Amino acid sequence: MKLVPLGDKVVLKQLEAEETTKSGIVLPGQAQEKPQQAEVVAVGPGGVIDGKEVTMQVKVGDKVIYQKYAGTNVKLDAEEFVIVKQNDIVAIVEE
């Protein structure tokens, strides 16, 4: 199966949570904070959304940071994804 987002939606796959702190303390699963960093898996076509022209600024493969409580969580084929609006993405991480 494949997710194909509509309009200004973007499908993200969350990056793994840190299992240890910088000082070396191992965190149990419940204490690990969900990362707000993800990789773009699919991008909608953009277009006219609510009367405004929307140009998609992210592309598949980009690593992005998105707002903490944004999006809809979806589980598909044992993988978890987050579907967000493009304006819920706050930055692209460049390496």
Rosetta constraint file for C-alpha pairs under 8 A:
AtomPair CA 1 CA 76 HARMONIC 7.60 0.50
AtomPair CA 1 CA 77 HARMONIC 7.37 0.50
AtomPair CA 3 CA 11 HARMONIC 7.52 0.50
AtomPair CA 3 CA 42 HARMONIC 7.29 0.50
AtomPair CA 4 CA 42 HARMONIC 6.62 0.50
AtomPair CA 4 CA 43 HARMONIC 7.52 0.50
AtomPair CA 4 CA 44 HARMONIC 7.02 0.50
AtomPair CA 5 CA 9 HARMONIC 5.47 0.50
AtomPair CA 5 CA 10 HARMONIC 6.20 0.50
AtomPair CA 5 CA 11 HARMONIC 6.74 0.50
AtomPair CA 5 CA 42 HARMONIC 6.83 0.50
AtomPair CA 5 CA 43 HARMONIC 6.15 0.50
AtomPair CA 5 CA 44 HARMONIC 4.71 0.50
AtomPair CA 5 CA 45 HARMONIC 7.96 0.50
AtomPair CA 5 CA 83 HARMONIC 7.94 0.50
AtomPair CA 6 CA 44 HARMONIC 4.87 0.50
AtomPair CA 6 CA 45 HARMONIC 6.64 0.50
AtomPair CA 6 CA 46 HARMONIC 7.70 0.50
AtomPair CA 7 CA 44 HARMONIC 5.27 0.50
AtomPair CA 7 CA 45 HARMONIC 5.64 0.50
AtomPair CA 7 CA 46 HARMONIC 4.75 0.50
AtomPair CA 7 CA 47 HARMONIC 6.47 0.50
AtomPair CA 7 CA 48 HARMONIC 7.96 0.50
AtomPair CA 7 CA 49 HARMONIC 6.94 0.50
AtomPair CA 8 CA 43 HARMONIC 7.71 0.50
AtomPair CA 8 CA 44 HARMONIC 5.48 0.50
AtomPair CA 8 CA 45 HARMONIC 6.69 0.50
AtomPair CA 8 CA 46 HARMONIC 4.66 0.50
AtomPair CA 8 CA 47 HARMONIC 7.50 0.50
AtomPair CA 8 CA 49 HARMONIC 7.37 0.50
AtomPair CA 8 CA 54 HARMONIC 6.94 0.50
AtomPair CA 8 CA 56 HARMONIC 7.00 0.50
AtomPair CA 8 CA 85 HARMONIC 5.69 0.50
AtomPair CA 8 CA 86 HARMONIC 5.71 0.50
AtomPair CA 9 CA 43 HARMONIC 6.45 0.50
AtomPair CA 9 CA 44 HARMONIC 5.29 0.50
AtomPair CA 9 CA 46 HARMONIC 7.82 0.50
AtomPair CA 9 CA 83 HARMONIC 6.59 0.50
AtomPair CA 9 CA 84 HARMONIC 5.58 0.50
AtomPair CA 9 CA 85 HARMONIC 4.45 0.50
AtomPair CA 9 CA 86 HARMONIC 5.84 0.50
AtomPair CA 10 CA 40 HARMONIC 7.02 0.50
AtomPair CA 10 CA 41 HARMONIC 7.70 0.50
AtomPair CA 10 CA 42 HARMONIC 5.91 0.50
AtomPair CA 10 CA 43 HARMONIC 4.64 0.50
AtomPair CA 10 CA 44 HARMONIC 6.03 0.50
AtomPair CA 10 CA 83 HARMONIC 5.65 0.50
AtomPair CA 10 CA 84 HARMONIC 5.40 0.50
AtomPair CA 10 CA 85 HARMONIC 6.06 0.50
AtomPair CA 10 CA 86 HARMONIC 6.18 0.50
AtomPair CA 11 CA 40 HARMONIC 6.05 0.50
AtomPair CA 11 CA 41 HARMONIC 5.46 0.50
AtomPair CA 11 CA 42 HARMONIC 5.04 0.50
AtomPair CA 11 CA 43 HARMONIC 6.39 0.50
AtomPair CA 11 CA 81 HARMONIC 6.62 0.50
AtomPair CA 11 CA 82 HARMONIC 5.85 0.50
AtomPair CA 11 CA 83 HARMONIC 4.54 0.50
AtomPair CA 11 CA 84 HARMONIC 6.58 0.50
AtomPair CA 12 CA 38 HARMONIC 5.81 0.50
AtomPair CA 12 CA 39 HARMONIC 5.50 0.50
AtomPair CA 12 CA 40 HARMONIC 4.65 0.50
AtomPair CA 12 CA 41 HARMONIC 5.45 0.50
AtomPair CA 12 CA 42 HARMONIC 7.27 0.50
AtomPair CA 12 CA 81 HARMONIC 5.60 0.50
AtomPair CA 12 CA 82 HARMONIC 5.09 0.50
AtomPair CA 12 CA 83 HARMONIC 6.15 0.50
AtomPair CA 12 CA 84 HARMONIC 7.61 0.50
AtomPair CA 13 CA 38 HARMONIC 5.35 0.50
AtomPair CA 13 CA 39 HARMONIC 5.29 0.50
AtomPair CA 13 CA 40 HARMONIC 6.53 0.50
AtomPair CA 13 CA 41 HARMONIC 6.53 0.50
AtomPair CA 13 CA 80 HARMONIC 6.81 0.50
AtomPair CA 13 CA 81 HARMONIC 4.88 0.50
AtomPair CA 13 CA 82 HARMONIC 6.37 0.50
AtomPair CA 14 CA 35 HARMONIC 6.88 0.50
AtomPair CA 14 CA 36 HARMONIC 7.35 0.50
AtomPair CA 14 CA 37 HARMONIC 6.21 0.50
AtomPair CA 14 CA 38 HARMONIC 4.16 0.50
AtomPair CA 14 CA 39 HARMONIC 6.41 0.50
AtomPair CA 14 CA 80 HARMONIC 7.85 0.50
AtomPair CA 14 CA 81 HARMONIC 6.87 0.50
AtomPair CA 14 CA 82 HARMONIC 7.44 0.50
AtomPair CA 15 CA 35 HARMONIC 6.65 0.50
AtomPair CA 15 CA 37 HARMONIC 6.01 0.50
AtomPair CA 15 CA 38 HARMONIC 5.03 0.50
AtomPair CA 15 CA 39 HARMONIC 6.91 0.50
AtomPair CA 16 CA 35 HARMONIC 7.10 0.50
AtomPair CA 17 CA 32 HARMONIC 6.34 0.50
AtomPair CA 17 CA 33 HARMONIC 6.75 0.50
AtomPair CA 17 CA 34 HARMONIC 6.04 0.50
AtomPair CA 17 CA 35 HARMONIC 5.67 0.50
AtomPair CA 18 CA 32 HARMONIC 6.82 0.50
AtomPair CA 19 CA 26 HARMONIC 5.87 0.50
AtomPair CA 19 CA 27 HARMONIC 5.40 0.50
AtomPair CA 19 CA 28 HARMONIC 7.41 0.50
AtomPair CA 19 CA 29 HARMONIC 7.79 0.50
AtomPair CA 19 CA 32 HARMONIC 6.90 0.50
AtomPair CA 20 CA 24 HARMONIC 5.57 0.50
AtomPair CA 20 CA 25 HARMONIC 5.25 0.50
AtomPair CA 20 CA 26 HARMONIC 4.28 0.50
AtomPair CA 20 CA 27 HARMONIC 5.58 0.50
AtomPair CA 21 CA 25 HARMONIC 5.22 0.50
AtomPair CA 21 CA 26 HARMONIC 6.61 0.50
AtomPair CA 21 CA 27 HARMONIC 7.36 0.50
AtomPair CA 27 CA 31 HARMONIC 5.96 0.50
AtomPair CA 27 CA 32 HARMONIC 6.19 0.50
AtomPair CA 28 CA 32 HARMONIC 6.65 0.50
AtomPair CA 36 CA 65 HARMONIC 5.50 0.50
AtomPair CA 36 CA 66 HARMONIC 5.60 0.50
AtomPair CA 36 CA 67 HARMONIC 6.84 0.50
AtomPair CA 36 CA 68 HARMONIC 6.10 0.50
AtomPair CA 37 CA 63 HARMONIC 6.98 0.50
AtomPair CA 37 CA 64 HARMONIC 5.63 0.50
AtomPair CA 37 CA 65 HARMONIC 4.48 0.50
AtomPair CA 37 CA 66 HARMONIC 6.56 0.50
AtomPair CA 38 CA 63 HARMONIC 5.64 0.50
AtomPair CA 38 CA 64 HARMONIC 5.48 0.50
AtomPair CA 38 CA 65 HARMONIC 6.43 0.50
AtomPair CA 38 CA 66 HARMONIC 7.76 0.50
AtomPair CA 39 CA 60 HARMONIC 7.79 0.50
AtomPair CA 39 CA 61 HARMONIC 6.01 0.50
AtomPair CA 39 CA 62 HARMONIC 5.73 0.50
AtomPair CA 39 CA 63 HARMONIC 4.45 0.50
AtomPair CA 39 CA 64 HARMONIC 6.20 0.50
AtomPair CA 40 CA 58 HARMONIC 7.72 0.50
AtomPair CA 40 CA 59 HARMONIC 6.73 0.50
AtomPair CA 40 CA 60 HARMONIC 4.97 0.50
AtomPair CA 40 CA 61 HARMONIC 5.28 0.50
AtomPair CA 40 CA 62 HARMONIC 5.41 0.50
AtomPair CA 40 CA 63 HARMONIC 6.34 0.50
AtomPair CA 40 CA 64 HARMONIC 7.24 0.50
AtomPair CA 41 CA 60 HARMONIC 5.29 0.50
AtomPair CA 41 CA 61 HARMONIC 6.45 0.50
AtomPair CA 42 CA 59 HARMONIC 7.53 0.50
AtomPair CA 42 CA 60 HARMONIC 5.61 0.50
AtomPair CA 43 CA 56 HARMONIC 7.72 0.50
AtomPair CA 43 CA 58 HARMONIC 7.41 0.50
AtomPair CA 43 CA 59 HARMONIC 6.44 0.50
AtomPair CA 43 CA 60 HARMONIC 6.65 0.50
AtomPair CA 44 CA 56 HARMONIC 7.68 0.50
AtomPair CA 45 CA 56 HARMONIC 7.14 0.50
AtomPair CA 46 CA 53 HARMONIC 7.80 0.50
AtomPair CA 46 CA 54 HARMONIC 5.23 0.50
AtomPair CA 46 CA 55 HARMONIC 5.53 0.50
AtomPair CA 46 CA 56 HARMONIC 5.65 0.50
AtomPair CA 47 CA 53 HARMONIC 5.65 0.50
AtomPair CA 47 CA 54 HARMONIC 5.23 0.50
AtomPair CA 47 CA 55 HARMONIC 6.67 0.50
AtomPair CA 48 CA 52 HARMONIC 5.22 0.50
AtomPair CA 48 CA 53 HARMONIC 4.41 0.50
AtomPair CA 48 CA 54 HARMONIC 5.87 0.50
AtomPair CA 49 CA 53 HARMONIC 6.38 0.50
AtomPair CA 49 CA 54 HARMONIC 6.50 0.50
AtomPair CA 56 CA 86 HARMONIC 7.34 0.50
AtomPair CA 58 CA 62 HARMONIC 6.64 0.50
AtomPair CA 58 CA 92 HARMONIC 7.75 0.50
AtomPair CA 62 CA 92 HARMONIC 6.79 0.50
AtomPair CA 62 CA 93 HARMONIC 7.43 0.50
AtomPair CA 63 CA 92 HARMONIC 5.91 0.50
AtomPair CA 63 CA 93 HARMONIC 5.35 0.50
AtomPair CA 63 CA 94 HARMONIC 7.48 0.50
AtomPair CA 64 CA 89 HARMONIC 6.83 0.50
AtomPair CA 64 CA 90 HARMONIC 7.56 0.50
AtomPair CA 64 CA 91 HARMONIC 5.62 0.50
AtomPair CA 64 CA 92 HARMONIC 4.33 0.50
AtomPair CA 64 CA 93 HARMONIC 5.40 0.50
AtomPair CA 65 CA 89 HARMONIC 5.99 0.50
AtomPair CA 65 CA 90 HARMONIC 5.81 0.50
AtomPair CA 65 CA 91 HARMONIC 5.28 0.50
AtomPair CA 65 CA 92 HARMONIC 6.42 0.50
AtomPair CA 65 CA 93 HARMONIC 7.18 0.50
AtomPair CA 66 CA 70 HARMONIC 7.24 0.50
AtomPair CA 66 CA 88 HARMONIC 5.73 0.50
AtomPair CA 66 CA 89 HARMONIC 4.19 0.50
AtomPair CA 66 CA 90 HARMONIC 5.34 0.50
AtomPair CA 66 CA 91 HARMONIC 7.10 0.50
AtomPair CA 67 CA 88 HARMONIC 5.64 0.50
AtomPair CA 67 CA 89 HARMONIC 6.36 0.50
AtomPair CA 67 CA 90 HARMONIC 6.72 0.50
AtomPair CA 70 CA 84 HARMONIC 6.36 0.50
AtomPair CA 70 CA 88 HARMONIC 6.34 0.50
AtomPair CA 71 CA 82 HARMONIC 5.92 0.50
AtomPair CA 71 CA 83 HARMONIC 5.18 0.50
AtomPair CA 71 CA 84 HARMONIC 4.24 0.50
AtomPair CA 71 CA 85 HARMONIC 7.14 0.50
AtomPair CA 71 CA 88 HARMONIC 7.81 0.50
AtomPair CA 72 CA 82 HARMONIC 5.44 0.50
AtomPair CA 72 CA 83 HARMONIC 5.15 0.50
AtomPair CA 72 CA 84 HARMONIC 6.61 0.50
AtomPair CA 73 CA 80 HARMONIC 7.03 0.50
AtomPair CA 73 CA 81 HARMONIC 5.82 0.50
AtomPair CA 73 CA 82 HARMONIC 4.56 0.50
AtomPair CA 73 CA 83 HARMONIC 6.54 0.50
AtomPair CA 74 CA 80 HARMONIC 5.73 0.50
AtomPair CA 74 CA 81 HARMONIC 5.17 0.50
AtomPair CA 74 CA 82 HARMONIC 6.05 0.50
AtomPair CA 74 CA 83 HARMONIC 7.45 0.50
AtomPair CA 75 CA 79 HARMONIC 5.52 0.50
AtomPair CA 75 CA 80 HARMONIC 4.41 0.50
AtomPair CA 75 CA 81 HARMONIC 6.21 0.50
AtomPair CA 76 CA 80 HARMONIC 6.39 0.50
AtomPair CA 76 CA 81 HARMONIC 7.68 0.50
AtomPair CA 84 CA 88 HARMONIC 6.24 0.50
AtomPair CA 84 CA 89 HARMONIC 7.67 0.50
AtomPair CA 85 CA 89 HARMONIC 7.38 0.50
